[in-house]
Amino acid sequence: MKLALIRSAYGSLRAHPVCPGSRFTGFSRRCLPIGITSTRLSLRAASATSSTGTNPKLTGNFGVQSQKGDESDYDNHVRKVVQSSREAIVTLQKRNPAIQPLLAILQAGEDDSMLEINKKMAVKIGLNITQICLAKECSEDDIVEELLKLNDDPKVHGIYLHLPPVSITSRVLNTLKPEKDIEGISDLNMGRLIRGDLTKGFVPPLASAVLDLLENHDAPLEGKTVLLVGGEGPLQLAVQCLIERSGMVTLKSHWSSKTLQAQVMQADTVVLLDVGNMYLPPTWIRPGAAIIYSKPALEKDENAFGLTSKSGLESLTAAYRTQNVVRSCSRWLKGQEYRPWHLRSLKLQPLTPVPSDLEISRAQIPKPVDQLAEEIGLLPEELEVYGRSKAKVRLSVLERLQSQPNGKYILVAGITPTPLGEGKSTVTVGLVQALSAHLKLNSFACLRQPSQGPTFGVKGGAAGGGYAQVIPMEEFNLHLTGDIHAITAANNLAAAAIDARMLHEATQSDKALFNRLVPSVNGVRKFSPIQISRLQRLGIRKTDPASLTPEEINAFVRLDLDPSKITWQRVVDTNDRFLRKITVGQASSEKGQTRETGFDIAVASEIMAILALADSLGDMKNRLARMVVGTSRSGQPITAEDLGVSGALAVLMKDAIKPTLMQTLEGTPVFVHAGPFANIAHGNSSVLADKLALKLVGQDGFVVTEAGFGADIGMEKFFNIKCRASGLRPSVVVLVATVRALKMHGGGPNVSAGAPLPREYTDENLSLVAGGCHSNLKKQIQIAHLFGVPVVVAVNVFKTDTQAEIDLVCQIAKECGASDALPCNHWAQGGRGCSELAQAVKEAASKPSDFQFLYNTEMPIVEKIRTIAQRVYGADDIELSPEAKTKTDYYHKQGYGSLPICMAKTHLSLSHIPDKKGAPTGFVLPIRDVRASIGAGFIYPLVGTMSTMPGLPTRPCFYDIDLDPVTEEITGLF
């Protein structure tokens, strides 16, 4: 079997098995889709005999027995259909000038007269054509393979199966995408036709042509009898359905029927759907009756094309076929528009006492994720499903909905927390459950992916809790869709590249290095694109390796990294204190190239921060290239691009950049994406998740995202770093407070994870509550007001809280400037327990805000640090160590001075001392060191000692985590 390269009209090359001598004709015209109006063709009744008195021999491709001169009637009608389609295309092009309707013809064997007519008709209307020619004896598998490709090609709007009837099997029909089935022969489209629902399906073109001939007959149709002869299957069913819907009566017969003559003589019209070489004696046809006959042909007939009575029906059918392509294109374009939500909430039946998080999660059966995606207006091709309950969402949604206005942007932050956390995640989930399931407003939660370090360490997971959770919670808290693993692989590839490069530079000459870095392959030596980029940064404008001078070769091959100034460490997503400082290179094969380094936890990697701040795949790739991994001995920054590894890092991260879609216990949508630390990084979920969600919820919807730790850390970084990167502006801040945390800030004793709470936190103590409100809560509200954003305080209620304590918090919060303050019982009641908060957020978001940044990025680095310390933390001033002062001067000299600031300090106090609670004053903030994440795009000063690798406690969470090997159910997660 031969293969022919077939170039489609839109330029793609495809290889297909073809018969000898087969050929391909491609057409390309600039045109567009449709709003089709019905057109009609006049037809005169046929006499019982022809004008010559001979029998009406039923041969030819398609035809109508008619008197001479009917060619002009066909001509006029076809012109009307063509004109209708052209006008529809013009209308579509006004809406979207880039749209180009495309007809794909899948054929077996060579072209024939019918195919020629269809291609010429497509040109008349202005369609593009792609033609796939299979061998005449092609198999079912060959056809299905091509159909699957055409189904998935968004440029193809209609598929015409020009195949022998025996090849159009049930499997082929079931493979054909109904939206592209312009013949209307798939089971789904046929069912739609019978039901009378043509908003999505198609009328078979031949059936449309036959009906038009009948409707333009001289006599009225009502009550007329039409006999259908032959053509068992979809065509006969479609013709019968259309005829009966027009008020006519249909009878069916076949050529071998003994009553055929009697039926023909009684019929007002005879439609012969499968003629073959059969003859209909003229004496059977009563005067005034019309005869419409058709015979599909796959044989070449050079004389068949022309708008004559012989080929008129064929031309009319082709016109309707191309009209269906335009209609399909119109529907596709309509489908690209914003789709209103049809969200089906899941019912909750809260129990008392509240079961464990895992029991609650497991008791609720989540909707299939593809169903959830459809409910919120995502297209099937925008989804990459991982199992039943989660899916990646493609970034193409942003392009499709680029003209759609954003919804309201809500940030959930918190007061300075206890080591136990104060429930920002549960409030976030409870709030969206209330907005969508109870207030019936579109809403989306955007959460960070949790690290497995805390999950198996002491804090547990981050899916929310009680009846305000993301489900399935075990999938959320464990591997999810592998993003953190991708970050680990990318980070460690860069680390391996650093040590390998230093080894090779230390053990090879310039010439040897150059020959290995730029090898000769098949006698040809050339630079890779990433090496050319390095040459350009070095000021070497050459592309021929042979043209480099020895000095240029030296500059090119020698990164000359200073081992003592490498800032890049390896990562692992486990709390492992013994990896904080390690020595690498101790094997003899490393030739004495040892150095001290260490591991960070994976979510502390700069690549995680890049994932969270990138706004496209291209942006992420550029940020990865800019990452500074160390400094050369001459003091120059060395980037991932200098190492030649940035392209490979982008490959490892290409799927991780897509947010993961999940759902809450009440079936409302959640994006889970990125999870940077909130102390050494900015502590927020991804820009891309927020942007996608803001488009999907619509102008009146809400996107609720969470900032890590207290408002002084996560919220400040959200505003000054994330909002600068995204260009998005928040509408409201929801500030989460708990009675226990306020008691701690009011003078209560310290609390620690895993230890019982002192009595001060379980007994009513209004004095401690008031002290915490007037100090820390008041300060955090003031911090939000620095940015011009209204604040709604959410009191996350615990069972030990008294009503008097809750009322006191709400009262003081409003006195301190909060727009409103409300208790939230989402943990015990789900979204219903957060309904009042949702209403308050809705009202606050309806009012204009006056958002502003805290500082201008063009300010000197030291002044930006001082601004945050004084205005946010309440410090009197800052004090830079000599090393910190040297680093700020260095970063300014390297051109990094205009980057925003990401303060790395304890989250347990507004100051640098964890034990100082409330709202400390009169302190000087010490800046021990200043570092830079150039790829992520911020400078991070270190306040005190910050650990980037947590350790395991005496009794980690993993003691309680187990798996049932029979049911595969997980226990012990929380």
Secondary structure, DSSP 8 states (H G I E B T S, - for coil): -EEEEEE-TTS-EEEEEE-TT-----B---------------B----SS-TTS---B--SSEEEE--TTTHHHHHHHHHHHHHHHHHHHHHHHHH-TT---EEEEEEESS--HHHHHHHHHHHHHT-EEEEEEE-TT--HHHHHHHHHHHHH-TT--EEEEE--GGG--HHHHHHS-GGGBTT--SHHHHHHHHHT--SSS---HHHHHHHHHHHTBSS--TT-EEEEES-TTHHHHHHHHHHHHTT-EEEEE-TT-TTHHHHHHH-SEEEES--TT-B--GGGS-TT-EEEEE----S--TT--SSSTTTHHHHHHHHHHHHHHHHHHHHHHHHTS--------------SS---HHHHHHHS----HHHHHHHTT--GGGEEEETTTEEEE-THHHHHTTTS---EEEEEEESS--TT---HHHHHHHHHHIIIIIS---EEEEE----HHHHHSSS---SEETTEEEESHHHHHTTTTSHHHHHHHHHHHHHHHHHHHHHHHHHS-HHHHHHHHS-EETTEE---HHHHHHHHHTT-----GGG--HHHHHHHH---EEEEEE---EEESS--GGGSSEEE--SGGGTT--EEE-EEEGGGSHHHHHHHH-SSHHHHHHHHHH-EEEEETTS-EEEHHHHT-HHHHHHHHTTTTS-EEEEETTS-EEEE-----SSSS--B--HHHHHHHHHHH-TT-EEEEEBSS-IIIIIHHIIIIIHHHH----SEEEEEE-HHHHHHHTT-----TTS---GGGTS--HHHHHHHIIIIIHHHHHHHHHTT--EEEEEE--TT--HHHHHHHHHHHHHTT-SEEEEE-HHHHGGGGGHHHHHHHHHHHTS------SS-TTS-HHHHHHHHIIIII--SEEEE-HHHHHHHHHHHHTT-TTS-B--B--SS-SSSSTT--SS--S-EEEE-EEEEETTTTEEEEE-S---SS----SS-GGGG-EE-TTT--EES--
